[in-house]
Amino acid sequence: MSTRTQKYRTLERLGPEHEFSIIDEDLQPQPIVDKIIKQLSGRIKNNVTLSNIIFGKELQAHVAEFKGDAPFASPSAFEETMYYGVIEILQILDRFGVQLLGLGMHPTLNLSEAKVWSHRDRGIYAALDKVFGLRQHGWLNIQSFQLNLSYFNETEAVRAYNILANILPYLPAISASSPIYDSKFGEYTDNRLYFYKTNQKQVPSITGEIVPEYIDSFKTYCNLTIRKYSKDLVEINAPPCLVNKSWINSRGAVIRFERKAIEIRVMDEQECIKSDVALSCFIRALLRGLMKQREKLLHHLLFEDLNSVIKDGLDAKVRNPMASTARDVCRHFCKIAEENSTSEEKSYLGVIKKRIENGNLSQIVAEHVRRRLKKTNMKEAILDVYSRLIKSLRKNEIYE
């Protein structure tokens, strides 16, 4: 590894968190995460460790979280470990006659039938429901790929956090994978982020403008986020279990003090582990290349660009000073990533370059469903295309 790569310890470790739906052969969500955990551990609890991965619950009873039991320094170790975990779980799910589906939203989920996790932590979910109302797509029908980047100290964390503010608005242009919900095409390229952006509108300070505010210290971060939304929660008499909690922060990047990491939350879950690894390599190499940058852009322009990207993806018109479209911004970022990548990271960047030129998953999936509509109805078109996406996850193959 080069001296340049070694310099910033912030960039060494990747902590992925994947979210997948458990579904039957007709794509119907199956709320059986608790049953799977009980079979694996002998009792119902929040998660269970298998080999080198942790299989756990999410808010939705049909969605499972996959994460490593420790962060990864090597992208190939990340891919091998997490894919092995997927296969291990799929072998168990096969006994139940169900399988896993990635992407940012379930295409046919019926909100009235969706179930919330009803075991440990149910009190927190009840509190969230009381304040925000969980029976909406922004809670019961979102699946994200969250990437934790380890930081070494406060100085590095603050620098990386501020640079991420400049990067985050454009990541969904590459990572959007939520074109369909309620069995119809959504109005946005990234429908998951659209719903995520408004799912806590009763207390806007929790989500902010998704794009994080620039900070100069951990103290500033806490004042702008945790203390601010905690005060707002108290003012509306929210249950105490939600107040003064760092995990409530829903910006696109969140500092996780307990694990010394910055968690990136703006990306939809992809179709397979390899695609998630490619996104991780792109972000890590890009951030490495920008670590000396001190430039701060106007925050409201970044938020405007994010809204444009949520709607139009790579074709979005943006106000970023380096380019006029999100695709051109992403091309510029990819060039920086290539110049600052390790040889191992380079081997994954081809996936990102193809997505930038050929379209993100939302665009590709929507196009394929529309093609099928020329020969069949919407239900069958969705089933046909998403069945191929299920195979992509099982085989760890890029969907094109």
Steps between C-alpha positions, in 0.01 A plus 500: 500500500630845410603766752208711378259218580651439844487864601131512582394229739141618446503306175623164619186320611163440335201400712209400274137459606269338245121476510314227309133403482397142565247407231319203350501396135233760420707778662264516797679622819535234766523637859705211634832654605419404861442137399831488315687644799327254734599207279860622496538588867228309683315816606375827360746785538610798295783329313713191474863452388569252219857438392628859458169679445217620720144424388248722671159662506386831364189704580308310230434137596576387144836683468830355621824685563836349404825646629852382573601416855793742447584768239695403189830649384491298177216535244548139388470379860186711528352338188601146589379519860166669434420287196577183695260630767229554238544146371496360854170674573353406162564134574292539815230702324470229234353273772226758552437536127604866502788709367669842521440815295722807506437848352376814673126426515278197475304542173163356609489524880156585642548744788180389671636144523861582596600398852734665748752306712307403814768375737783679678509874411127497423461780756728723292306420185174577680648837602605573141154405380340734752703797378537433127256226398692201369246380245658681208760417236766707673496253790358166387630494145859619483820298472833677510863406464675677786876536498699570817841660448727473802668815629816525706445823692277806517707703252475235231133437570409869467696531175344189350150599614528840331629350176216249503256791511632598155480142369172366638254690276638321193538143630131412443552574130708180494335300776125554441322164473140576597300569181180315596274485805128421546532301175551817296781722379590772748536863402864510604819318404574442869158448658650361821684826570192702412301323770794492741536876465150561637433207736571711809346828388342549843851576632697631197823546697545120522558465126614854436549545128662154467823673398685545834596843624870588501659466844828597670483259795303215656346759733365695203364178350314416821359853526378503140347154513445307824430795730290680240262215417487383863373847597243482222389152609450618858290791376250261338498269804666211317566187708824533705656196329546713186665799666878558511565197280769529231343220294191712432706730275387430142730715291678347204817467709497431874791484744483178700707580809453155654681332210721791382350508153312727263193323365386587146124453455404641158552184291232252400582134552635359174422175319803306625792521741749574222313820413501609865875439515548706184314793655715466812825503301383801303417698814815402687733584211313823426514611861868415514558722199309789654635484856716810449208697361367784714238629256155564641208541263178684574290258704169593339648430154610153611148432626351625173734270308400206721133565424578515128694173519220328694263593219711460186803294600802528272309730265431756773596860434720616787653825625832349602781728372687208339222381263144558383364145534524234769655261247787742437554551872516123544745468209722756670475314830580169329816651350613610847416157641705326230798725563491426873397134505695194598538225239233302682257792497568561131370155416154605625481849351398365160159423651459866596615627160240282328227625731598860429494448123219245463269601785443412864291200602182705522537598136603153384225318691232746389610461138488120524154504659372732225634263236312212660182710509488481123422129538329464838339686791673695779478219756667248272755752373609580857516131591710419194757779549525473879541123479817567301612747768450228763735278297753783484520503879523121522773483235670829597476622143462857378157564345525669162 
